Structures are given as C-alpha cells and as structure tokens.
C-alpha cells in the first residue's frame, strides 16, 4: 500500500544569526545536540516515520551538511584498519540515512522568507502532500512528531500544523492558532495563525512549533505570494501567510504533539536541549547530576586530585 506522505522538505538555508558568532563558520544545523548534529535528529525522525524522499534546501556555506551524510569509504577503511570497528559502523550508519531517506539538496532561490525553500522543493511533486520540518527543532517522543502529523492527515485529508501548549505569557514568541473546534486526541480545527500576539490578544494557549503537512493548494498560495513579491519587491514570503490565505475558505487542522520539544534556534534553548540530551545519556547523565549538585551547593567538583 502506497504511504500517504512520502516526501518532506527541511529548509536549512537560514543564517543562524541568533547564535552568532558560533554559527559564523558552522551551520546552525550542524551544531550538536547529544552525539548528533541537530539536523540528523530531524532526518532520523522523518525516516522513522516512513518518509522516503527528503529534500534539504540549503544556501552558501552549508556544505558541511552534505559532508555529514555523504559516504566516506576511506575513513571507514582507516577506522577498521585501526581496530576501531564501532566508530566505522557509526560512520557507515549515518551515511545509510542518506540512502534510506533518498536525501537530495537544493540551493535556495527567490525572495527572503521561510516560504521560499518550501516552494523550491515543491517543484515536480504533483498533487502529493508534503511534510515540512524546520531543522532547529528536536522532539523526544514515543511516537515521532512527523508520524503524529501523518496520522492526523490520514484522519482529515487536510493540511495539519504541529502544535504545543504554551503559557499565554509566552505568546509573543510564537505563531498562535485561532481554534474553532477542539476534537478528540489533540486534534484542533483552526482558522489561521496570529503571529507573535501580545498575551492579552493571544487567540489560544497553543503555539505552532515548526511542523506542517501541506497540500498542493497551499503551494499554489505560496506561488501567488511569490508572484506578488516580484511585482512589488517588498516584504518576505512566509509559509504562515500562505496557510492563513488558504484557511479563509478551506479546512485546516492542528495536531497537539505528544512529547518534549526543544528549540535550538537561540542560545538559551540550545543549551537547554544540550543539557536535557546529556541528562538522558546513561553515562553522562549521572556525571552531570553530580556536577549540578556540587555547583548548587557551592562545592568544588571532585577532580580526583
């Protein structure tokens, strides 16, 4: 049976300006969370959810992403010759992700805005729906976020946005959905998004958190936005604007995601993701807990000297 969603796009052309100077030479997508760069977490999530065609949209200076997923037989051979079989296996396993996900790369072309890489990747997909995941996000969940979105799409056959509950005081950081109807199992019918509203103006206590299943009609809205941009050369092309335009006359859903979400796009949240990943590690977690206790108690950690 043919899967309902086969394709996904990861927009990875951003500058990572909120993490400068760390991202001056290293793409933000290649910063580590645990023992993997953040974009690898996204790729693994997609493959675990049955996605077989992944397009990563890049810009200049992002060659490290390709290098990471590219096979390196010479390195593997050297590691095996040195008796480092476990490291060789790990290098081969990362390269295998490229084959499993049939990863291809596109250079971003067009106006500024996060809608442009989505439109770049949409050429040639015909009438298929498509997943969009940002590479800034790491989800820890029993059921991958992408799979939760696919299930919601299979139940509705409509565009679906990933949502998480938030404190209304944090609404100015997010796109907040206008909820029309609360259905079962975290499925919400929504009529649009309000970008970064003040807490008093927030239409709900949810945030859109960077996961979408979009349909060809939303791609058509992006094309219209892009056409208007070339006519007037003002503003940017945003996926949220295309979704809002579509939602005026069509049904859109939000799926509240079950799991923990870590945004790595700014320093504080990146450090939180790093720390949470390390705490969950069977070897490093106990070490960090001891260090935290020592520091909070104003004791110097035992160095063994």
C-alpha positions as CSV (number, residue, x, y, z in Angstrom):
1,X,0.0,0.0,0.0
2,X,1.4,3.4,-1.0
3,X,2.1,5.6,2.0
4,X,0.0,8.8,2.3
5,X,3.1,11.0,2.8
6,X,6.3,10.1,1.1
7,X,8.1,13.5,0.7
8,X,9.5,16.0,3.2
9,X,11.4,19.2,3.0
10,X,13.9,20.6,5.5
11,X,14.6,24.3,5.0
12,X,18.2,24.8,6.0
13,X,19.2,28.0,4.3
14,X,19.0,30.3,7.3
15,X,22.0,32.3,8.6
16,X,21.6,31.2,12.3
17,X,22.1,34.9,13.3
18,X,20.7,34.4,16.8
19,X,23.6,32.0,17.5
20,X,26.4,34.2,16.2
21,X,29.4,34.1,16.4
22,X,29.0,30.3,16.9
23,X,27.4,30.0,13.5
24,X,29.9,32.2,11.7
25,X,31.7,29.1,10.2
26,X,29.5,26.2,11.4
27,X,25.9,25.9,10.0
28,X,23.4,26.0,12.9
29,X,22.0,22.8,11.6
30,X,25.4,21.1,12.3
31,X,25.6,22.1,16.0
32,X,25.5,19.1,18.2
33,X,22.6,18.0,20.4
34,X,23.9,15.0,22.2
35,X,26.1,12.9,19.9
36,X,24.3,14.1,16.7
37,X,24.0,17.4,14.8
38,X,20.6,18.8,15.2
39,X,19.6,18.2,11.5
40,X,20.4,14.5,11.9
41,X,17.7,14.3,14.6
42,X,15.2,15.7,12.1
43,X,16.3,13.3,9.3
44,X,16.1,10.3,11.7
45,X,12.6,11.4,12.7
46,X,11.4,11.5,9.1
47,X,12.9,8.2,8.2
48,X,11.4,6.6,11.3
49,X,8.0,8.0,10.1
50,X,8.2,6.3,6.7
51,X,9.4,9.3,4.6
52,X,11.4,8.1,1.6
53,X,12.2,11.4,-0.2
54,X,13.8,14.2,1.8
55,X,14.9,17.5,0.2
56,X,17.2,19.7,2.2
57,X,17.2,23.3,0.9
58,X,20.5,25.0,1.6
59,X,22.4,28.2,0.9
60,X,26.1,29.0,0.5
61,X,28.3,27.8,3.4
62,X,26.2,24.7,4.1
63,X,28.5,22.1,2.6
64,X,29.1,20.5,6.0
65,X,25.5,19.2,5.9
66,X,26.2,17.3,2.7
67,X,29.6,16.1,4.0
68,X,28.0,14.8,7.2
69,X,25.6,12.5,5.3
70,X,27.9,11.6,2.4
71,X,29.5,8.1,2.5
72,X,33.2,8.2,3.4
73,X,34.7,4.8,2.5
74,X,38.3,5.9,3.1
75,X,37.5,6.9,6.6
76,X,35.7,3.7,7.3
77,X,38.6,1.6,5.9
78,X,41.1,3.5,8.1
79,X,39.0,3.1,11.2
80,X,38.6,-0.7,10.6
81,X,42.4,-1.0,9.9
82,X,43.0,0.7,13.3
83,X,40.7,-1.7,15.1
84,X,38.0,1.0,15.6
85,X,35.1,-1.0,14.3
86,X,32.4,0.6,16.4
87,X,33.4,4.1,15.0
88,X,33.4,2.7,11.5
89,X,30.0,1.3,12.0
90,X,28.7,4.6,13.3
91,X,30.1,6.5,10.2
92,X,28.5,4.0,7.9
93,X,25.2,4.2,9.7
94,X,25.0,7.9,9.2
95,X,25.7,7.6,5.5
96,X,23.0,4.9,5.3
97,X,20.5,7.6,6.3
98,X,21.1,9.4,3.0
99,X,20.1,6.2,1.1
100,X,17.1,5.4,3.3
101,X,15.8,8.9,3.1
102,X,16.9,9.4,-0.5
103,X,18.3,12.8,0.6
104,X,18.7,15.4,-2.2
105,X,19.9,19.0,-1.9
106,X,18.6,22.2,-3.5
107,X,20.1,25.7,-3.4
108,X,17.5,28.3,-2.3
109,X,16.4,30.7,-4.9
110,X,13.9,33.5,-4.6
111,X,12.7,36.1,-2.0
112,X,13.6,36.0,1.6
113,X,11.2,34.2,3.9
114,X,10.6,30.6,5.0
115,X,8.0,30.0,2.3
116,X,10.7,30.2,-0.5
117,X,12.5,26.9,0.3
118,X,9.2,25.1,0.6
119,X,8.2,26.4,-2.9
120,X,11.7,25.5,-4.2
121,X,11.2,21.9,-3.0
122,X,7.7,21.6,-4.3
123,X,8.5,21.6,-8.0
124,X,7.7,18.3,-9.5
125,X,5.7,16.7,-6.6
126,X,2.4,17.0,-8.5
127,X,-0.7,16.5,-6.3
128,X,1.1,15.0,-3.3
129,X,1.0,16.4,0.2
130,X,4.4,17.1,1.8
131,X,5.9,17.3,5.3
132,X,7.8,20.5,6.3
133,X,10.1,20.3,9.3
134,X,12.5,23.0,10.5
135,X,16.0,21.8,11.4
136,X,16.0,23.9,14.6
137,X,13.7,21.5,16.5
138,X,14.4,18.3,18.4
139,X,11.5,16.3,19.6
140,X,11.7,13.5,22.1
141,X,8.5,11.3,21.9
142,X,7.4,7.7,21.9
143,X,5.7,8.4,18.5
144,X,7.8,10.7,16.3
145,X,6.2,14.1,15.7
146,X,6.2,13.5,12.0
147,X,4.3,10.3,12.5
148,X,1.7,12.1,14.7
149,X,1.2,14.6,11.9
150,X,0.8,11.9,9.3
151,X,-1.8,10.2,11.4
152,X,-3.7,13.5,11.7
153,X,-3.5,14.0,7.9
154,X,-4.8,10.4,7.3
155,X,-7.8,11.2,9.5
156,X,-8.6,14.5,7.9
157,X,-7.0,14.7,4.4
158,X,-6.4,18.4,5.2
159,X,-3.3,20.5,6.0
160,X,-2.1,19.9,9.5
161,X,0.1,22.1,11.8
162,X,2.1,20.8,14.8
163,X,1.0,22.5,18.0
164,X,2.2,22.5,21.6
165,X,0.5,24.0,24.7
166,X,2.2,27.2,25.9
167,X,1.8,29.7,28.7
168,X,-0.1,32.6,27.3
169,X,2.7,34.9,28.7
170,X,5.0,33.4,26.1
171,X,2.6,34.0,23.1
172,X,4.7,36.9,21.7
173,X,7.4,34.3,20.7
174,X,5.2,32.2,18.5
175,X,2.5,31.9,15.9
176,X,-0.7,31.2,17.8
177,X,-3.6,29.4,16.2
178,X,-7.2,30.5,16.2
179,X,-9.0,27.4,17.4
180,X,-12.5,26.9,16.0
181,X,-13.2,23.4,17.4
182,X,-11.4,21.1,19.8
183,X,-11.8,17.5,18.6
184,X,-10.5,14.2,20.1
185,X,-6.9,13.1,20.7
186,X,-5.4,16.6,20.4
187,X,-6.8,17.4,17.0
188,X,-8.0,21.0,16.6
189,X,-9.8,22.7,13.8
190,X,-8.2,26.1,13.2
191,X,-8.9,29.1,11.1
192,X,-5.5,30.7,10.9
193,X,-2.5,31.8,12.9
194,X,-1.8,35.1,14.7
195,X,2.0,35.9,14.6
196,X,3.5,36.8,18.0
197,X,0.5,38.3,19.6
198,X,0.6,40.0,23.0
199,X,-0.6,37.7,25.8
200,X,-3.9,39.6,26.1
201,X,-4.5,39.2,22.3
202,X,-3.5,35.5,22.0
203,X,-6.4,33.6,20.5
204,X,-5.5,30.3,22.2
205,X,-3.0,28.7,24.5
206,X,-1.2,26.8,21.8
207,X,1.8,27.6,19.5
208,X,2.7,26.4,16.0
209,X,6.0,24.8,16.5
210,X,7.6,24.1,13.1
211,X,6.0,21.0,11.7
212,X,3.5,21.0,8.8
213,X,1.8,18.8,6.3
214,X,0.9,21.0,3.4
215,X,-1.1,20.3,0.3
216,X,-0.8,21.5,-3.3
217,X,-3.3,24.2,-2.7
218,X,-1.0,25.8,-0.1
219,X,1.8,25.6,-2.6
220,X,-0.4,27.5,-5.0
221,X,-0.8,30.2,-2.3
222,X,3.0,30.4,-2.0
223,X,3.3,30.8,-5.8
224,X,0.8,33.7,-5.6
225,X,2.7,35.3,-2.8
226,X,6.0,35.0,-4.7
227,X,4.4,36.4,-7.8
228,X,3.2,39.5,-5.8
229,X,6.7,39.8,-4.3
230,X,8.3,40.0,-7.7
231,X,5.7,42.7,-8.7
232,X,6.3,44.9,-5.6
233,X,9.7,43.7,-4.2
234,X,8.5,44.3,-0.6
235,X,8.3,42.0,2.5
236,X,9.1,38.3,2.6
237,X,7.3,35.1,1.6
238,X,6.1,33.2,4.7
239,X,4.5,29.8,4.9
240,X,2.2,31.0,7.7
241,X,0.8,33.7,5.3
242,X,0.0,31.0,2.7
243,X,-1.7,28.8,5.3
244,X,-3.8,31.8,6.5
245,X,-4.8,32.6,3.0
246,X,-5.8,29.0,2.4
247,X,-7.7,28.8,5.8
248,X,-10.0,31.6,4.9
249,X,-12.0,29.3,2.6
250,X,-10.8,25.8,3.5
251,X,-10.4,23.5,6.5
252,X,-7.0,23.4,8.3
253,X,-6.2,21.3,11.4
254,X,-3.7,21.5,14.2
255,X,-2.4,18.4,16.0
256,X,-1.2,18.9,19.6
257,X,2.1,16.9,19.7
258,X,2.7,14.4,22.5
259,X,6.3,14.7,23.6
260,X,9.0,17.1,24.6
261,X,10.1,19.9,22.2
262,X,13.5,21.6,22.2
263,X,14.1,24.6,20.1
264,X,17.8,25.0,19.3
265,X,17.5,28.3,17.4
266,X,18.6,30.6,20.2
267,X,21.4,30.3,22.8
268,X,19.2,29.6,25.9
269,X,17.0,27.0,24.3
270,X,20.0,25.4,22.6
271,X,21.8,25.0,25.9
272,X,18.6,23.5,27.4
273,X,18.4,21.0,24.5
274,X,22.1,20.1,25.1
275,X,21.6,19.7,28.8
276,X,18.4,17.6,28.5
277,X,20.1,15.3,26.0
278,X,23.1,14.9,28.2
279,X,21.0,14.2,31.3
280,X,19.2,11.4,29.4
281,X,22.5,9.7,28.4
282,X,23.2,6.6,30.6
283,X,26.9,7.6,31.0
284,X,26.9,11.3,31.1
285,X,23.6,11.9,32.9
286,X,24.9,10.8,36.4
287,X,28.1,12.8,35.9
288,X,26.1,16.0,35.1
289,X,23.7,15.4,38.0
290,X,26.7,15.2,40.4
291,X,28.2,18.3,38.9
292,X,24.9,20.2,39.3
293,X,24.6,19.2,42.9
294,X,28.2,20.2,43.6
295,X,27.8,23.6,41.9
296,X,24.4,24.4,43.5
297,X,25.9,23.5,46.9
298,X,28.9,25.8,46.2
299,X,31.2,22.8,46.4
300,X,34.1,22.3,44.0
301,X,33.6,19.1,42.0
302,X,35.9,16.2,42.9
303,X,38.7,16.1,40.4
304,X,40.4,13.2,41.9
305,X,43.5,15.2,42.7
